[in-house]
Amino acid sequence: SAAGQDLFSEMSGEGEAPETEAVPNESPEDGTSSSYRKLNVYIRSCRGLPEDSTSKVSFRYTLVKDELIEGESEESETLGLVAGSTTEFESPQPGTEHKYDFQAEFKVPAVSDYLLFKLITEPIEFTVEGLAAPAKVVVPLKHLVWKQEPTPDDPDEEEFLPGHPGSFVQGWYPLVRGEEGGEGDSFPAEAAVFIKIALSEMLVPPDELPSLNLLSVKLHSLHQLPPLWGPSEDKQEDAHDYIYSLLYSLPGEDQILELKAEPGRAIAKAGAEPAEPENAEQGQETKEGGEKVEKEEEDDETFEIQRTESKVFARNEKTDARIVFDHQHRGVIRGSATSNLKKMLSSRNALSIDLRRQLRSGEDYVYAKKYHGVVYVDCDKLLVPGETKVVCRCAVQPADDYARPTPEELEACPPPGGEPEEDEDANPYLLAETYLLLEIELLNPLFEKPKPPPPVLPKVGDLLPTRPPVDVVEKPLSAADQFGDDVKEIIYQLADEYHEMFLGEVSSNISAEGMEARRQQAIFHLNSSGKYYDYKERLKKSIVRLIHEKFHKSGLDATSEEGKKFISQLYVYLQELMNSNLNKVFAPPKKISAVERSEEAKKKYLREQMRLAIEAEMNQDLHLAASHLNQRIITDASDAVLWFDYGTFCIRAGMPEKAEECLREALMLDPRHIQALMSYGVLLCTMNRYADAETYFKAATDYSPDNVLCWCMLMLFYDMESRDLERRTALKKVMTLDKAAGTGKKSAYIRAGLFASELHAVQLVERAAAQVQEDSARPHLSLVDRTLSRTGPARSLRSCWRRPTCQSGSWRGSRRCCCPPTASWARTRGTRSP
């Protein structure tokens, strides 16, 4: 059919491309030549050629059948002919390139399957003349059909952008030796030519490119033939009495395409006996050292026949008797033909090949139905994502009209040789286990492999190693505390001495005189034993230290009035300390641990310093505010909250480097500090380090998955990055958490914008306000005013909202907005409420 001829082409060996209806000098319906697509060929220069050499580059390429342009002059404008030649370039200066600057434009005929097939499969060759040995340059044209994906290394030019309507191939292509070049001729191995070939418009619309493909079907040979087939070794292939044909169908865009492979060549069995699968391990030879011969390992490879449990050796296929077809069919498929091919491959018995055996003489063959077979091909492997090729060994089965001839039919149509065949009860194909070796290949897979998941973001702990807590250094005791400890120790020792002296005596009925006698006896014991002197010397050291630290006195005269006055003050102070420590020992107050007392005092001090810092910031005294916050960190450098407070202050004060240092320290002390994670992410966004910011926004949602604000900030970040799928996922999570909490409907962008405004992140606030504008008639300028009242010209920003783009053509509110700041920048900086 005409549709089948348009879609496919039957080939043998190298084959030909599909038919086309394009003709030379064909004009479009409107009669204007501008309606044609244009193919531009640009040859800039050649480098690496020998010195004192001349060069010339020529080319010829046809986009239609060669017979359609026969007789046309290459100098005239012929539709479908791409040909040209540069002028001969004389010897340049040593070390320079051969400059051609050749450019030519050609009309491209109407898009057809032949044109697509030609560009996909056949490169264009450029002949380089003037060298000692013939040379050529081969340029593949596949990417004129399938446009190359842009890469980050591409230059910032219009034709490299995804929305450019055309396609091109360009680069330095190396010279290769021509077919007529001799081995001894000198050849510039490093030479290359810069060539660019561009199409003004894509041949296939982008939405139809996924269905465009190149299908190749190869029918190799038929193996394990029925014994009665022969062929005999004494006959040549052409002398065989029978011919064999294969018929199969492939889907087209409009109807089924019928294809035929004939005639099969009969190859006789080779002299060497094939190996049996049972003895596969016996015929392996080894080299010296025990290494097996690689070739024999390849020959011993076994394959399974589809829909059977039989296996065959690869080397048997090279020596057994066989019918060789060497049939190849290649063609372009697109549109509905690709969909129909997918349906055929997914259905069982949908792809079948019909096998027939006939007499070479063309006479009626009485055993035609007996040897009528069918081959069912299972190619579901091509439906696996990423697969493009399948090699099948398919069993031959009897056809539906299988029948052995009756005696009457044998008498009416005698078989060749006159003697009938000795029939078996079973089908000859099933007895011999005959199979067909074929191969089906696609240029692109029917189903693309899913893209690999993005690389796992590094954890916060990987970027910021956790710092161990700071060692606590105990402060030395003051002189008063040391004196008190000495007094307590002496009291405990006196109690022990008193207990040892009067141990066992009944003390319940002792009179006052008895108590006084015991006291006198105890004093005498202390004086006589020398312990009293020891206690006095111990207290003397503490008292001397106390005089230096408390009273700052030294070298006083005890007989002077000042000395007597000082001794009186010292005695009163020591008496107070003595009574206080005696009361603590014999009448202790309610116990409050020293840890609790110190922690409460520290909290009170930190709150006071924070209050003073807020007050200083309100008064625009940033240096004093930083000093108070720094004092808090000095008090406890292992508290992540103190580093976080200092870091957020540095953000508001316009010190991003110092803010980053503080927030990193806070995260090293507490990697799960949610506010620090989000604040550091916002800071990185303001510093245009978006790749790093994602790690911290994502970590905040991982550590606190029920925190709505974390998901709001992650959603706003994805919106800044134009990653719509991740943005929708984050927004859905926000809505789910709001619904579960029973809170009212509130814009996630407003919540994220308010948090960003506290950190003066103008870019994030602008983006949030722009998204809020889509749901309201007027931009949500309260976020912007709240931020720019401290950081920049609110009036200038509002002017951006009133027009679609700014002076530079950038999107309004974007980071590239070029609206100049006003003179009231400094005057518009307000104060922040505590």
Secondary structure, DSSP 8 states (H G I E B T S, - for coil): -HHHHHHEEEEETT---------TT---TT--GGGSEEEEEEEEEEES--TT--BEEEEEEESS-GGGSTT--TTS--TTEEEEE---B---STT--EEEEEEEEEEE----HHHHHHHHH--EEEEEESSSS-EEEEE--HHHHS-----TTS-S-GGGSTT-S-EEEEEEEE-EE-TT--SSS---TT-EEEEEEEESS-SS-GGGGGG-EEEEEEEEEEES--GGG---TTS-STT-SEEEEEEEEEE-SSSEEEEEE---EEE---SS----GGGTTTS--B-TTS-B-HHHHHHT-EEE-BTSS-EEETTHHHHS-EEEEEEEEEEEE-THHHHHHHHHHHSTT-SEEEEEEEETT----TTTTTT-EEEE---GGGGSTT--EEEEEEEEEE-TT-----HHHHHHS--TTS------SS-HHHHHT-EEEEEEEESS-SS------------HHHHS--------------HHHHHHHHHHHHHHHHHHHHHHHTTT---TT--HHHHHHHHHHHHHHHHHHTHHHHHHHHHHHHHHHHIIIII---S--TTSHHHHHHHHHHHHHHHHHHHHHHHHHHS------HHHHHHHHHHHHHHHHHHHHHHHHHTT-HHHHHHHHHHHHHH-TT-HHHHHHHHHHHHHTT-HHHHHHHHHHHHHH-TT-HHHHHHHHHHHHHTT-HHHHHHHHHHHHHH-TT-HHHHHHHHHHHHHTT-HHHHHHHHHHHHHHHHHHT-----HHHHHHHHHHHTT-HHHHHHHHHHHHTTSSS--HHHHHHHHHHHS-HHHHHHHHTSSB-TT--BTTSTT------TTTTTT------
